[in-house]
Amino acid sequence: MSEDRRKAWADPKDHKIWRLIGKGLILLSVCVGLIHTYLWFRYLDTRPAYPDPSQGRVYVMNNHGIYRYLTKKKTISLR
């Protein structure tokens, strides 16, 4: 009975299916990473680089040397 199971997994069709699933997961992870990076830099680009006390944007966020100013509410929500 165990030999039948081994033969089932050795079927070339199964190898193709698992290879396709693996490539699909790799593609999905690359796409998620690229979208995350795009959204993060888009977020940074839409925040002011200088403090604006009239809007409450006085809390600095340092992202690897890129300084942006946020409100207290946004600062707390990013933690």
Order of alpha helices (4+ residues) and beta strands (2+ residues): alpha-alpha-beta-beta-alpha
